[in-house]
Amino acid sequence: IRQASLSYFSFEKLYNDLERINITKSLKETLLSCSFNFNDCTSDDFEWYFDTIYGNCYKFNSGKNSTGHKVDILKSINPGKLNGLLLELYI
């Protein structure tokens, strides 16, 4: 268990963000379709972050886009499974 903990923390220190992003398929390659409240969205609408347990992760509606620029927070006011965020992913 101790050895696993060492590699768990050293992974984050040994690799920069670009190297971490390139470990897996990009969101552009994985995201087949995306809509929020019947409006199309793209991988540019997601903010990337690296989680030390799960690896590459993406946040939607975080207030930032894929380049880190500030964007408006979106709201969904209608209930139902077709409203809100709908994703089709190639996993």
N, C-alpha and C positions, 0 to 999 in steps of 0.2 A: 504494500500500500504506500509506503514511503517513496519508493521509486516512481510510482505512478504520479504522486503529488509533485515530484520534482519536474517530470516532463510536462505535466499540466501547466505549471507556471513558466517553465522555460520556453514553451512554444510561443507564448505571447511576447516574450522578450527577444526571441531570436528572429522573428519575422515582422516585417513592416506591413502596413495596411495593404499595399499593392500585392505583396506576396500572399497575404491572407485571402484577399478577394479571389486570386487566381487558383486557390486550392480546389474550388468546386466550380460547377457551371455557373455562369452569370445569371442574374435575374432576367435579363433580356432573352436568354436562351430557354429559360424555364417557364416564364410567364406567357401562356398561350393566349389568354384573354383576361380582361379586367374591366369591371364597371363599378361605379359607385353612384347610387341613386339614378340609374339608367344613363349615366354619362360615362363615356369610355375613359379609362385611365391606362397608363403605361408604366414601365419600369422606372421611368423618370420621376414618378410620383412617390417613390419609396425611398426611405433613408436607410443606407447600409450601416450596420454596426457589427462588431465582432464580439461574440459571447464566448468566454473561455470554456464553457461546457458544450454548447451547441455549434460553435463555429460561426459561419457567415449567417447573419440574420438581417431581416428587412422590416422596417416600420412603415406602416401606411398612416397618413394623416397625423404625422408627428409635429407638423409645423415647419418642416424642412423638406426639400426635394433631394434628388440623388446627388446634386452638386453641393448640398449643404446650405443653399440659399433659403431664406425664410419665405414661406408660403402661407396662405390663409388656411385655417382649420375648417374642414368641411363638416356639415351637420346633416344627419338623417332624421327626419321628423315623422316619416311614415312607417308604420309597423309592417312586418311581413318578410318572408324569406327572399323576395325579389328586390326589396329595398336594401340599402346599405351596401356593403362590399361583397362582390361576387368575383371569385378567382377561378381560373382554370389553369392548373400547373402541370407541367411535364416533370414528373419526379421519378 
